[in-house]
Amino acid sequence: MRIKVERKSITDIPCDLLVVNLFEDAEIPSGSCAAVNKVLDGLIVKLMKEGEISGKSERVTLIHTHDKIPAKRVVVVGLGKTKKFDMNAIRTAASAAIQVAKKVKAAKVCSIVHGAGTGKFNIIDAARATVEGTLIGSYEYEGIGREKDEPVFKVKEFIIVERDKIKMIDIRQGATYGEIFGRAAVRAKDLVNAPSNVVTPNYLANYARDNARKVGVKCDVFDITDIKKMGLEALWNVARGSEEREKLIVMRWNGGKRGDKEVIGLIGKGVTFDSGGISLKGSKNLWEMKTDMAGGAAVIEIMIAAARLKVKRNIVAVVPATENMPDGASLKPGDVIGSLSGKTIEIISTDAEGRLILADAVTYAKKLGATKLIDVATLTGGCTVALGDAASGLMGNDQKFVDEVVAASQKSGEKVWQLPLFEEYGEYLKSDVAYIQSCTETGMASPIIGGIFIEKFVEDTPWVHIDIAGTAFLRKKRTYLPRGATGVPVRTVLEYLSGV
């Protein structure tokens, strides 16, 4: 889908579908909706009175124009109540409208910027959210040889229309941001939705290297020989039971000013399939464990998008990629292993493998000069129990840093909820035979225990941990997010990095 911005009157532009909007508590149309209502001889007001058109969120009404304007059809999309209107309401409205476009096979779609006249946002943010919602809402994973009733229809052009020459500058900027953010999320969704026999550690490494090259991001990939020489023992041990060899993906973007000593380290869990290892998971929904690399996918796409945004920061990303499989060579409960940091780990469950590879990854990121760390992982089923699929768990050792990431999530619409890292939880991981246990057998406070474990390797470096176990994949559609992979938290971290 091509994204464009054109200076023209909404009632004069030819297209297959024209998108206007309406608030739930509006008694009469305003702005562009009022202009369209006028040229359609009051049809929108008439349909409002008859109850066919409503401004309720996600409510859409399709109108055929019968050549009264150049647009073949108009869709009136609801924005919900004015007092609850936010950037997610814009994304939701844009998503609902583009779904109609796909159903009626509208190749060229024109739209206003939703929410631009409310005064709640600047027009850059409103344009960005309109494009994000359009791209994410139109997403559909095509699969591999999937039988379909009919081919997936793709909208060819999405055009934001505005008459005001001054506003056009900000709209173009917002649309550019929205396209970069939206496409990054969609690309991450494709990686997570794909089957694990396709997206292997090797595939993920090649994908990162090939796409990094296109945007000027440096990417190095290390194989098992390198990993052993480098001392990433925790990563190597997790991979022992798999025929698919592990990879360490390291990406660098140097966008900071000369002399800038701050380096943001991004860490993404890249377990391309998690069977649980010797501590084998149950078979119910085991297929979803192909999504255990969602953190790694997010970090790779964040780095690519950061380059496209020309983010003025120095960033290093480390993605340990492996499978976790049962085999005669597999890691066993009761084993004690080493790590890149030199700290020893007693294995309680081999299904707590993500934190092991993250321990080596955060240590390596610090060796590369990272002064702040953000790790992203589908880490614990307990986070899904605690927060469901509505919010990601967030923890950190620096409250100012945590607050900055939370603020970014509020703008991106990707909800997070901070969990505590009280000292008492550290008692749960004391080991009689090693520096630390990998987890507990009780399952108490499991999301926090996962965070505490990683914190032991982070040490004093400012750090934020985002557990996306519940939010990385949706079993049913929610607002502008289709069923399946969500791309969380690509847009949140990009928002933090770029501050656009």
Buried (B, 14 or more C-beta within 10 A) or exposed (E): BEBEBEEBEBBEBEBBBBBBBBBBEBEEBBBBBBBBBBBBEEBBBEBBEEEEBBBEBBBBBEBEBEEBBBBBBBBBBBBBBBEEBBBBBBBBBBBBBBBBBBEBEBBBBBBBBBBBEBEBBEBBBBBBBBBBBBBBBBBBBEEEEEEEEEEEBEBEBBBBBBBEEEBBEBBBBBBBBBBBBBBBBBBBBBBBBBEBEEBBBBBBBBBBBEBBEEBEBBBBBBBBEEBEEBBBBBBBBBBBBBEBBBBBBBBBBEBBEEEEEEBBBBBBBBBBBBBBBBBEBEEEEBEEBBBBBBBBBBBBBBBBBBBBBEBEBBBBBBBBBBBBBBEEEBBBBEBEBBBBBEBBBBBBBBBBBBBBBBBBBBBBBBEBEBBBBBBBBBBBBBBBEBBEBEBBBBBBBBEEBBEBBBBBBBBBBBBBBBBEBEEEBBEBBEBEEBBBBBBBEEEEBBBBBBBBBBBBBBEEBBBBBBBBBBBBBBEEEEBBBBBBBBBBBBBBBBBBBBEB
